[in-house]
């Protein structure tokens, strides 16, 4: 945002407000102006039921908890003859007028197209999900992208990653993880454990039958970071920028004094407090300590400590916060001893 610069670094690895619930399908079979659909019954007017676009939207809208809306933007792209850079070019054109979507999906499942969309999404505060049958591609992209998750399936035209987005998009960020989620209408893979472990080692996931439950096997981006941590970073960045900008824009002025600094800090505090763990439901981005206190701190300068040149430029620098993420447990170790 032009007036508020928010940067968040993550230190989490060992040693649904508007926009965050809105997926975008980048269609490639026809030109279509940006349009939002509220159900699959509206899609047939623009896409035949045999098209990949229709099948993806059917999977996404076919979840028991589904997005209220899915946006579609259509271009004509032929993977055999067109420059793959077209995909990023068209998305860059789109976000000049429509940038409220958060998730990105596309019918393109070729390696070069997936890589191009992953590269573009990594320049945005958005999340790209794709289904592929290429374990090799997942291994190639391992460690590269925070904002992309790959789901490897032996039937990639089931669009399980896209269905997973459909199931998760309506949920509140900080209230769930992507592991263990069921996608209705998708069969489990026929991979053996060696292949599943290989997929996991590549920072990708697959769709398995575990103890009779069909579920997404792992909730990580290709970088290895958990998807819910990535989402939390995007969410906090957006909410902090919006909150502080609202303060700057709606008041006659925020004075360049300790009073004004306090007003800005209060906005930051309000955003952080709003995402603290709810001890009843378990939702929330920021953890509480043993005493139930929110685990975040905010530091800020006094006016007397800000350089005069910085004050003259009307910049309030060095508001910093640190928070402990609540995270989640996805594996449990139990050890017991039986005696007589």
Secondary structure as GFF3:
##gff-version 3
##sequence-region A 1 340
A	DSSP	beta_strand	23	27	.	.	.	ID=ss1
A	DSSP	beta_strand	29	37	.	.	.	ID=ss2
A	DSSP	three_ten_helix	40	45	.	.	.	ID=ss3
A	DSSP	alpha_helix	52	61	.	.	.	ID=ss4
A	DSSP	beta_strand	70	76	.	.	.	ID=ss5
A	DSSP	alpha_helix	85	94	.	.	.	ID=ss6
A	DSSP	beta_strand	103	106	.	.	.	ID=ss7
A	DSSP	alpha_helix	111	121	.	.	.	ID=ss8
A	DSSP	beta_strand	127	132	.	.	.	ID=ss9
A	DSSP	alpha_helix	135	141	.	.	.	ID=ss10
A	DSSP	beta_strand	148	152	.	.	.	ID=ss11
A	DSSP	three_ten_helix	156	158	.	.	.	ID=ss12
A	DSSP	alpha_helix	160	168	.	.	.	ID=ss13
A	DSSP	alpha_helix	193	201	.	.	.	ID=ss14
A	DSSP	beta_strand	207	210	.	.	.	ID=ss15
A	DSSP	beta_strand	213	216	.	.	.	ID=ss16
A	DSSP	alpha_helix	227	250	.	.	.	ID=ss17
A	DSSP	alpha_helix	258	274	.	.	.	ID=ss18
A	DSSP	beta_strand	296	299	.	.	.	ID=ss19
A	DSSP	three_ten_helix	303	305	.	.	.	ID=ss20
A	DSSP	alpha_helix	308	312	.	.	.	ID=ss21
A	DSSP	beta_strand	320	323	.	.	.	ID=ss22
###
